[in-house]
Amino acid sequence: MDTLLFLTAPFTACLMLVIILSYFGNHILSRGVIFVDIAVAQVAALGTMIGILLGVAEGTVASSLLSLGFTLIIVSIFAISKFRHRELSSEVIIGIIYCLALALAYLLVDAVPGGSNFVQKTFTGAILWVTWGDIARTALIFFVIGVIHLAVHRRIIAVSEESDKVSTASRRFYDLLFYITFGIVVVEAVKIGGIFLVFMVLIAPAAIAQFFTQSWGRRFVISWVSGLFGSLIGIYISYRYNFPNGPTIVCTLGIMLIAVALLTRRRRLEA
């Protein structure tokens, strides 16, 4: 019973992350910008490090706003550059942003008090120690973003599918809306789960869903079920055997994805 009570908060945090990240993950796979969340998360971490150097304590409102500000600038540039610089693919732009943010972070790591620990925490996260206060605040932000996307979900899907039914002006607006809200979600999610976990929860469940269906509704449902199952198993294994929680969940979801891919391939060969 004590174990279940202790794990209730991490379980709830996983449920929250899976619901929002799996939704965005299906759009990310359809758009072909697989590594955009890592770039966004690294920019957010860089913003926090710069804030610490300026005397802004980590975890404060000012620190969050500074991190979010860096992120929104980058995602806005990325969304706009997709239309103005078609000679550069989205993955090239994402790679450049990520490398620059990572290089700057490592240049600053020695100047930031506890910089090495901060970098490690940013990558691996600490979802096992999430508080109900963190969950409530993050859930409110995710709820607002969810309501926004629910109101315009058909347009967002049309843009992700590159449908000709969407005008250029509308495409730019909804693309910008998508990446701004996505940036906010990644910034908040990384605070709880870390970069590795956020990336895997974003991509793995959505990739699993694509092995079974191309229907958007069914993809969302399969993503949520597989993502929640893998995350909960990972949390339990992490707690039971005293493994790092983020990497354990990442490995669990990765093994699930590989298993589904192999089973699907085997069925196709047998057919």
Secondary structure, 3 states (H helix, E strand, C coil): CHHHHHHHHHHHHHHHHHHHHHHHHHHHHHHCCCCHHHHHHHHHHHHHHHHHHCCCCCCCHHHHHHHHHHHHHHHHHHHHHHHHCCCCCHHHHHHHHHHHHHHHHHHHCCCCCCHHHHHHHHHHCCHHHCCHHHHHHHHHHHHHHHHHHHHCHHHHHHHHCCCCCCCHHHHHHHHHHHHHHHHHHHHHHHHHHCHHHHHHHHHHHHHHHHCCCCCHHHHHHHHHHHHHHHHHHHHHHHHHHCCCHHHHHHHHHHHHHHHHHHHHHHHHHHC
